[in-house]
């Protein structure tokens, strides 16, 4: 393990106000999004969509790295260029989702555990040979009646830490993603309490598994009202709650925090990110950025509709959303960006 290379890569991932683009949806998740807007759910359509995204002109101006899934990292452009090579040659870092998805947690009705540790060491070695510099593992924490349980939090925190240690052993930066799900009618205060407990558990396990914190990126949820909550916290309330939660839970050694969008609209995700960056100024030890999927992709997907004639317009919208979030990292995002 060359931890110096890992820490250098982690810093590069969050440098220069750039973000990380997640196009790592599972086949099932991607097909579900295609079905909603009438796009054929085929491998070739998924390949065409990924091609549209990674070949967006000037994407590397705003994006430091791209997270792929196993299907996509093995696919090629029509001219025979591997997607992985195209991303690297474009000046972006190559990332990969390595978890096996969420399964029911035995003995904990309604709660989930992320699987995929078996064989991970060997898979990481293969990905490293393909040029992968960072990886991602997502844990899903649900808020509900008597949920989340301590057993669920601890089990997912332990898996995240084991994954992170294996990544660093392979010379790969782990993105550690404990996501407290937005679905539900819970208040922002409940989200804060749960997120605090989850992050405490995660960093406790990272310490126990001897993970070098300078060589990870944290990808957390924002502290936010549940989607069905009758009172939706304001943008500034979300910024205040999120930063205060992180200041109480995330060690200063972590180089960067790349937020997930978690089902927020594209515009709201940019507004929250901008507010947090304005709030922090020079008072925090880590870089703040974005690692969005739907909040960058969805507007472009709705324009594309699976049709080649819409590619240029879809790419322009994708670049626009990347630029909006880059501006948010620079504390410069305003409504004027949406009217441009």
N, C-alpha and C positions, 0 to 999 in steps of 0.2 A: 504494500500500500504506500503510495506517494501522497501523503496528506497535503503537502505543499501545492501540488497540482490541483487537488480537490478544492482547497481553499481559494486558490486563484480563480478557478472556474466559478465558484459560488459568488465571488465578488463581481466577476464579469457579467453574471446573469442579471444583476440588479444595478449595473453601472449606467451612467449617462441618461438617467430617467427613462430607460427603455423597460418594456414589459415582456412577459412570457405568454405566448399564444398557445392555448390548449386546443388541439384538434385530435384528441385522443379518445373520443367517445367509442364505446364498444360498438360492434356491428349492430346489436339489437337497438341501442340508443340512437345511433345514426339512422337506422331504418325507420324508427318511430318518428323522428323529425321529418324525414322524407315523406312518409305516409300522410302526415298532417297537411302537406301542401301539394300532394299529388305527384311526387317524384318516384320513379320506379326504385324499388328496394333491391338493387343488384350490386354486385361487386364493381362492375364497370362504372355505374353512376357514383358510387362512393369514391372510386379512383379519380373520376373526372372532377368531383367536388374538391377533393384534397389538392388536385393539380391546380384548380382555380385559386385556392387559398395561397399555396406556397409560392406561386409564380406572380403574385400581385406585385406590380412594379413598386420599388422603393420601400417594401415592407420592412427591410432591415434597418431603415432609419428610425423605426419606432419599436421594433421587436428584437430582443436579444437572443431568444431561443424559441424553438417550436417543439411541443410535446406530441408525439405520434402514438398510435396503438400498434400492436404487432402486425396487423394486416397492412397498414399503411407503410411501415418502414421497409416492407418487402416488395412494395409496388414501384412501378416505373412510369415515367412520362411516355407519351406516344413516340417521342424521338429516341426512346431507349435509355434515357438518363434516369438513374435511380433517384427516387424522392430524397433519400438520405444524402446523396451526393449533391443534389441541387441545393438543399438547405445549407449544407456546409459551405459550398462554393459561393453562396449568396451572402456569406458573412454571419450567419446565425448559428447558434449552438444547437446540436441535435439532442432531443430528449425522447424518452420512452415511458409509457405507462406500464408498470410491471405487476400491479396487483391483479388478483383473479376475480375481483368483483365481490359484492356483498352477499352473504348467505345468512339464513336464520341462525341466531345464536342459541345453541341448545340450552334449555332450561330458562330462557329469558324471552317469554312471549312478546312478539312485536319488535324485538331488538335485533340488530345486525352485527355480524363480524366479517371483516374483510379477510379473504383467504388468498393464498398464493405463495407462501413461504417455501413450501416443498419444491426443490429444484431451482430455487431463485439464484443461488450462487452460480450455477452453470449457465442459466439464462443471461445473467449479468455479464459473464465473461464473453458470451457470444455477442451481446449488444455492444460491449466495449470495442470488440474487433470491428464492428460495423461503423464506428465513429461516434457512438453515443457518449455524451459528456455528463448528462444528468438524467435522473429518473423520477417517477412520481408514484406514490401510493396513497390512496384515499381511504379514510375511515369515515363511516357514516354514523352520526349520533343523532337520534330522534328524541325530540321533546314530546312527552305525552303523559298520560296518567301513570304516576310512579316511574316515569322514565325521564332521563336515562338512569339505569341502575349503576352502582359502583362496579359491579361485575362486568358490565358492558364497557364502561369507560376504561377500566384497567386492562381488559382483554385487547381492546383496540390499540391502546397506548403501547402495550407490550409488542404487538405485531408491528406497529410503526417503527419502534425502536430497533427491533431485530432486522427489519428491512433496511433501515438507515445504516446500521453497522455493516451489513453485507454490501451495500452500495459503496461505502467508503473503502472497504476492503478491495473492491474491484476498480477503484479509482474513479468512481462516478459520484456526482453530487446528488444526495437524496432530497427531493422536495417532500416535506412532511406535511400531509394534508389531513388534519382532523376537522371534518366539516360538521358543525351543528346545523341541522337542516332547518330551513326557513318555514317549511310547512307547519301549520298549526295556528292556534289562536293565542299563543303565549305572548306575554309582554316583553318589551326590551329588557326589563329588569330580570326576568326569568332567563332570557337568552344570555345576559351578562353572567348570571350565577353559573349556568351550565358551562359556558365557554371558559370561564375561569377555572372551574373544576377540571375540565378536559385538558386545558393547557398545562395546569399543574401536574396532572398525571402523565402527560406526554413527556414533559421535560424531566420528570423524575425517572421515567423509564429510559430516556436517552442517556441520562447520566449513568444509570446502572449498566447499560449495554456499552458504555465507553465510547459513545459517539462523540466525535469532535464537533462542537457546536459551530466553530468557524467555517465548517465545511458542509453546512446544510442551508436550505431555504425553507422557511415556514410558509405554508399556504393555508391560512385560516379563513373562517367565515368572518364577516363583519358582525358586530353586536347590533342586532336589528330586531324590530318587531316581527312576530310571526305574520305570515301572509294573510291569515284570517283574523288577525287581531283588530278589534274595532277602533283602537287608537294606534295610528301609525306614527312612530317617532319621526321627528323632523330630521333633516339632513345634518344639522349641527348637533342634534342629540345623538345621532348615530356616530358621528365623528368623535364626540366627547367620550361616549361610552366605550367605543372600540379602542381608542388610544389609551384610555385609563386602564382598561382590562389588560392590554398588552404590556403596559408599563409595570403592572403587578405580577406578570407571569412569564415574560419572555426575557431570558438573559441577554445582557448587552453583547455577548460574544457572537450572537447570531448576526450574520452580515445583512440579511434582508428578509422582508416580509412581503410576500406577493399574494394579494387578496384574491379569493375566488368571488365570482359574482353571485352564485347560488340561486339563480332564478330571478334576479333583479332585471328590470328593463335595461337596455343599453344605456339610455340617458341617465337613469338613476345611478347606475354603477359608476359612471363618470363623475356625477355630482358628488357622490359620497367620497370617492377617491380624492377629488380636488379639495373637499372640505377637510379631510384628514391631513393632507399635505400642508394646507394652510394653517391648520391648528398646531402642527408640530414645529414648524420652522426649524430651529436648531436644538430642540429640547429632547430629541430621542436618539438612541445609539444605533438604530438600524435604518437602512434604506427602506422606503415604502414604495411598492409598485403594484402592478396588476398581473394576474395570470387568469385571464378570462377566457371562457369558451363561448357560450351563447351570447354574452353581452357584446362580443365582437362579431361572431359569425351570423347570428340569426337574421339581422337586417339584410346581409348579403345573400343568405340562403333564400330568403323570400323574394328577392329580386331575380336570382338565377333561375329558379323554377325548373332546373334540369335542362335548360336550353342554351346552346352554344351562343346564340345571338345576344344573350344577356350577360355574357361573361365580363365584358369590359365594364359595364355599369355595376355589376356585383362587386368586382374588384375595387372599383372606386369607392363604394360604400364601405367595404372592409377596411381599406386604407384610412378612410375618414374616421372610423371608429377607433382604429389603432392610434391615429393622430390625436383624437379627443382625449384618450387616456394618457398618452404621452404629455399632452398639455396639462392634464390634471396632476401628473407627477411634478410638473414645473410650476404648479400653483397658478396656471394661466387659463384654465378652462372656464368659459362663460357661455351664456346662451347664444352668443354670436357664432360659436362654432356650429351650432345646430341650424343656423340660418344661412350658413355659407353655401 
